[in-house]
Amino acid sequence: MARKTAKARPRISATKASSAKVLKSRVVYRGPVFHVTSEMVLEPSGVTARRDVVRHTGSVVVMAVDDGSAEPRLLLVRQFRHAAGTELWELPAGRAEKGENLLAAGKRELLEETGVTARRWKRALFFYVSPGFLDETMTLFLARGLRQGQANPEEDEVIETRFFSLSEAVRMAISGRIKDAKTLAGVLWLNKLYADKCKD
C-alpha cells in the first residue's frame, strides 16, 4: 500500500509574514491587569484560524547591579507567586501603564519594590514573554550607580530583597534555583556582558 505524503505548506519569508487580517474580534474577559480577545484571523500564510490572545500593556524589568566590588552583585527579589504555587527569585519588575515612559516605569518599580535608586540606566533587552497566546512584551533595563532608600511595595506584595554575586546568580540559573524566565534571560545576558569585557 502506497504511503501518503503530507502536503508541505508553502514557506513564508520573514518579510512577507509581517501582519495578519483580523476578520472578527470580541473581548471575552476584562480584568484589572489584562483582557482576553477571541479573534478569527487570516494569517500571512493564508490560514484562517481562531486565536485567543491575552492582551497586556507590557512590563519593565530592572537588573540593578552593584559593580563597586571585585565581582558585580545583582539585586534579586523573592516573593510568592500564586500561579507558580511557590516563592521565586526574580529581577524587580512590573506592569507599565498604557502610554507610560518605560524608563520612568522601571525607576518606579525598582524604588517601590526595593527602595533602590540608580544614577545610570541602559536598555538591555526587549522580548515577548509567550507570543503563542500573550502579547506582553518586557523591556529590561540595566541599572548602575545604586543608592539604598525606603521601599514602598503595594499592599499585596511581600518582598524579600538580596544581592547575589554574578557567579552565584549564574549557578542558580543553571541549577534551576532561578525558574523565572525574565530573570534567566537577564542573568545570562549580564554574564555574557562581563565575560566579553574580561576578554578585552
Secondary structure, DSSP 8 states (H G I E B T S, - for coil): -------------TTTTT--EEEEEEEEEE-SS-EEEEEEEE-TTS-EEEEEEEE---EEEEEEEE-SSSS-EEEEEEEEETTTTEEEEE--EEE--TT--HHHHHHHHHHHHH-EEEEEEEEEEEEES-TTTB--EEEEEEEEEEEE------TT---EEEEEEHHHHHHHHHHTS---HHHHHHHHHHHHHHHHHHH-
